[in-house]
Amino acid sequence: MTPGQIEAHLRADVSWQRPSWKLGTGTANKAEFNEEDILDPLDILGATRHSRAERAKDAARQRASAQTAGIPEPLRQPLATLDLTWPVSFDEVKSRYRALARQHHPDANIGDAKSEERFKAIGSAYAALRVHFTRQDDFVS
C-alpha cells in the first residue's frame, strides 16, 4: 500500500468505514420547528399545548372579525382589493388607487397578464368606492 492509501484507510477506519458528513449541513438543520410535530403519546404536554394553539387560532379569528366589523358589506371586497382598512377617507382611497394604478398599469408591465387583471380589479374597486363616497356626499349636502 502506498502512504496515501494507508492514510485514507486510517481516516475511513476512524468512523468504522461508514460515510460521514459535516455537522449542520443536512436538511434537518434547515427545518422549521413546529410544536404540533412533537409526538406525545403519554400526553405529557397535554392540554397546555393544545389550548395555546386554540387560543392563537381564536385570536386570529377575532382579529379577522374585528377588521370586517363595521364595514358596509358592498365595500369589503373593494377595500381588500386596494389593501385598505376601514374607516377610510376618499382622499386615502384616491391616493392608494393612484399608486396601485401606476404600479399595475399595462404600459408599465407590457405583456404581464396578471398585472393587467390586477389593474382591472383595482379600477372596479375604485369605482365602487367612488360611488359609495359620492352618495355619502350627496346626503351630507
FENCOR-V244512 format. One record per pair of residues at least 24 apart in sequence whose ideal C-beta (glycine too) atoms are under 10 Angstrom apart, sorted by the first residue. I is the first residue (numbers start at 0). J is the second residue. D is the distance in Angstrom with one decimal. If there is no record, write none. Layout:
i={I;I}
j={J;J}
d={D;D}
This chain:
i={71;73;73;73;73;74;74;74;74;74;76;76;76;76;77;77;77;77;77;77;77;77;77;77;77;78;78;78;79;80;80;80;80;80;80;80;80;80;81;81;81;81;81;81;83;83;87;87;88;89;89;89;89;89;89;89;90;91;92;92;92;92;92;92;93;93;93;93;95;95;95;95;96;96;96;96;96;96;96;97;99;99;100}
j={131;127;128;130;131;124;127;128;131;132;120;123;124;127;120;121;123;124;125;126;127;128;129;130;131;124;127;128;124;117;120;121;122;123;124;125;127;128;120;121;124;125;127;128;124;128;128;132;132;128;129;131;132;133;135;136;132;128;124;125;128;129;131;132;125;128;129;132;121;124;125;128;121;122;124;125;126;128;129;125;124;125;125}
d={7.3;6.7;9.6;9.1;7.2;9.3;7.1;6.6;6.0;9.8;9.3;9.5;7.2;8.0;9.2;9.4;7.7;3.7;7.5;8.4;4.4;5.1;9.6;9.7;8.3;7.7;9.4;7.4;8.3;8.6;5.3;6.3;9.7;8.0;3.9;8.7;9.0;9.4;9.3;6.7;5.4;7.1;10.0;7.4;9.3;8.5;8.2;9.3;8.4;7.6;7.6;8.9;4.2;8.5;8.7;8.4;9.7;10.0;9.0;6.9;5.0;7.6;9.3;7.1;8.0;9.0;8.3;9.3;9.0;9.7;8.6;9.6;6.5;8.2;7.9;4.3;9.6;8.1;8.7;9.2;9.1;8.7;7.9}
